[in-house]
Amino acid sequence: MDSFYAELNKMKHIFAVILILFSSCMWMTAQEKIMLNSPNRQLVETHLYDEEDNFLLTLPLTFSITDKNVLIMMAGNDLRLTGEQTVWMFSEEINLSDLLKNNHNVSVSKILKQQNTKFHTVLMPNRNITLRREFDDGYEIIKKNAKPVFFNISNPSSDSQTFYLQFYVAKSDGKYPYIFISKCKPIEIELIIK
């Protein structure tokens, strides 16, 4: 009988170690950091998570740098995103009430509405990297076709630059084509300039 309890305790310890390793892997995936080695074109399939670490979807991002110190990001590709979901990027901060007032085909989930009064820009504030131009409507919607985003690099002589990208996820239902369901955790990008 003692050997049974010894075996059971051993199994509990093994299970605890496996659980800790699995949790660590999930945390590492949720805290995604992308390393970009310029000037090569680089495709990254980034995973978007909400603020509670729930996986939302995979978003392909392709990066390249021009000789004029412009970083080009293509968000999305030729394949439709899964589950009738769309990803939104904003080039200017916008109040949630203004977005809803000016877009009758847009709604927001109750939870997101309680947690956010504004939608933030795709590029979180950064002195060394800035958006080159604003989007035509102040936002871009990624469904199927890739959307280009251009960033200026103000200090290309530094070895690396870290910046953060902010995305939002919406889905459709019978009443609205776009219901915002989540503000994504920011994606950390480290750009290594060679």
C-alpha positions as MATLAB code, in Angstrom:
seq = 'MDSFYAELNKMKHIFAVILILFSSCMWMTAQEKIMLNSPNRQLVETHLYDEEDNFLLTLPLTFSITDKNVLIMMAGNDLRLTGEQTVWMFSEEINLSDLLKNNHNVSVSKILKQQNTKFHTVLMPNRNITLRREFDDGYEIIKKNAKPVFFNISNPSSDSQTFYLQFYVAKSDGKYPYIFISKCKPIEIELIIK';
ca = [
       0.000    0.000    0.000;
       2.886    2.342    0.791;
       4.281    1.791   -2.690;
       0.902    2.801   -4.152;
       0.972    6.153   -2.275;
       4.619    6.674   -3.217;
       3.712    6.102   -6.882;
       0.713    8.437   -6.565;
       2.886   11.214   -5.061;
       5.441   10.698   -7.825;
       2.669   11.034  -10.459;
       1.426   14.232   -8.761;
       4.913   15.733   -8.949;
       5.285   14.779  -12.619;
       1.853   16.222  -13.384;
       2.748   19.466  -11.551;
       5.997   19.798  -13.546;
       4.151   19.193  -16.831;
       1.521   21.787  -15.860;
       4.219   24.358  -15.022;
       6.015   23.720  -18.334;
       2.755   23.958  -20.280;
       1.854   27.219  -18.512;
       5.303   28.618  -19.255;
       4.945   27.730  -22.946;
       1.511   29.383  -23.100;
       2.893   32.497  -21.379;
       5.825   32.654  -23.812;
       3.451   32.347  -26.761;
       1.144   35.044  -25.392;
       4.078   37.394  -24.765;
       5.186   37.220  -28.379;
       8.308   39.085  -29.379;
       9.183   39.239  -33.063;
      12.796   39.690  -34.143;
      13.185   41.373  -37.538;
      16.535   41.271  -39.295;
      16.594   44.025  -41.895;
      16.725   44.592  -44.802;
      15.483   41.103  -45.687;
      11.802   40.559  -46.324;
      10.401   38.574  -43.426;
       7.046   36.825  -42.990;
       5.851   36.200  -39.431;
       2.647   34.465  -38.400;
       1.851   36.322  -35.216;
      -0.708   35.086  -32.719;
      -3.179   37.607  -31.357;
      -4.377   37.227  -27.768;
      -6.877   39.265  -25.807;
      -5.965   40.953  -22.544;
      -6.878   37.790  -20.586;
      -4.446   35.676  -22.695;
      -7.198   33.971  -24.714;
      -6.049   33.090  -28.241;
      -8.016   34.972  -30.908;
      -6.431   34.242  -34.281;
      -3.227   34.060  -36.305;
      -2.351   37.182  -38.292;
       0.372   36.979  -40.967;
       2.670   40.030  -41.020;
       5.310   40.611  -43.699;
       8.041   43.197  -43.061;
      10.648   44.785  -45.330;
      12.793   47.934  -45.229;
      13.472   50.303  -48.108;
      16.760   52.096  -48.659;
      15.049   55.305  -47.482;
      14.574   53.977  -43.940;
      10.916   53.129  -44.394;
       9.639   49.956  -42.742;
       6.812   48.375  -44.736;
       4.401   46.016  -43.016;
       1.830   43.990  -44.947;
      -0.845   42.813  -42.485;
      -2.795   39.760  -43.642;
      -2.497   37.753  -46.851;
      -4.689   36.289  -49.590;
      -6.455   33.900  -47.221;
      -9.549   34.955  -45.300;
      -9.121   35.167  -41.533;
     -10.813   32.399  -39.570;
     -14.282   32.432  -38.065;
     -15.622   35.531  -39.864;
     -13.251   37.609  -37.768;
     -11.577   40.810  -38.908;
      -8.581   42.654  -37.528;
      -8.659   46.437  -37.269;
      -5.774   48.923  -37.153;
      -6.206   52.612  -36.376;
      -3.865   55.370  -37.545;
      -5.316   57.873  -35.103;
      -6.799   57.539  -31.640;
     -10.576   57.570  -31.820;
     -13.289   57.733  -29.179;
     -15.487   54.677  -29.150;
     -18.638   56.815  -29.258;
     -17.380   58.666  -32.369;
     -16.587   55.404  -34.141;
     -20.064   54.043  -33.426;
     -21.758   57.303  -34.411;
     -19.966   57.500  -37.778;
     -20.187   53.777  -38.654;
     -23.679   52.301  -38.482;
     -22.427   48.813  -39.377;
     -20.211   48.666  -36.252;
     -21.021   47.642  -32.689;
     -18.998   46.771  -29.587;
     -19.352   43.940  -27.087;
     -20.462   44.978  -23.602;
     -17.194   43.854  -22.004;
     -15.035   45.776  -24.463;
     -17.239   48.844  -24.061;
     -16.837   48.710  -20.264;
     -13.056   48.398  -20.502;
     -12.332   50.929  -23.288;
     -13.521   54.415  -24.153;
     -10.976   54.879  -26.953;
      -9.353   52.831  -29.661;
      -5.607   53.401  -29.861;
      -3.318   53.679  -32.855;
      -1.714   50.600  -34.399;
       1.735   51.945  -33.493;
       2.026   52.643  -29.800;
       3.911   55.902  -29.043;
       7.552   55.710  -30.090;
      10.140   58.447  -30.720;
      12.203   56.485  -33.236;
       9.451   54.927  -35.350;
       6.356   56.775  -36.588;
       3.509   56.105  -38.996;
       4.437   57.484  -42.417;
       0.841   58.277  -43.388;
      -2.588   57.960  -41.839;
      -5.169   55.512  -43.167;
      -7.845   56.958  -45.450;
     -10.717   56.512  -42.965;
      -8.507   56.544  -39.892;
      -8.597   52.731  -39.829;
      -7.892   49.673  -41.965;
      -9.847   46.411  -41.821;
      -7.996   43.176  -42.506;
     -10.319   40.466  -43.832;
      -8.727   38.760  -46.785;
      -6.425   41.111  -48.681;
      -3.206   42.285  -47.075;
      -3.126   45.915  -45.947;
       0.102   47.936  -46.187;
       1.350   50.089  -43.315;
       4.387   52.350  -43.689;
       6.605   53.425  -40.801;
       9.449   55.975  -40.797;
      12.602   54.988  -38.928;
      14.098   58.195  -37.573;
      17.314   56.731  -36.183;
      18.454   53.912  -38.497;
      22.008   54.029  -37.144;
      21.038   52.355  -33.865;
      21.515   48.583  -33.782;
      17.984   47.719  -32.748;
      14.638   49.391  -32.222;
      11.752   48.023  -30.194;
       8.173   49.028  -30.888;
       4.681   47.734  -30.140;
       1.681   47.182  -32.414;
      -1.931   47.380  -31.232;
      -4.707   45.465  -33.034;
      -8.446   44.998  -32.423;
     -10.591   42.028  -33.415;
     -14.206   42.181  -34.599;
     -16.629   39.512  -35.775;
     -19.929   39.512  -37.625;
     -23.408   38.445  -36.593;
     -26.860   38.693  -38.151;
     -27.299   42.352  -37.222;
     -23.830   43.926  -37.532;
     -21.002   43.079  -39.948;
     -18.496   44.253  -37.321;
     -18.822   43.731  -33.576;
     -15.627   44.552  -31.711;
     -14.953   41.706  -29.328;
     -11.394   42.310  -28.209;
      -8.494   44.664  -27.805;
      -5.423   42.518  -28.449;
      -2.351   42.404  -26.289;
       0.305   44.563  -27.936;
       2.760   42.718  -30.166;
       6.395   43.503  -29.382;
       8.648   43.915  -32.406;
      12.414   44.184  -32.176;
      13.882   45.504  -35.395;
      17.575   44.702  -35.775;
      19.199   46.978  -38.337;
      22.344   45.620  -39.957;
];
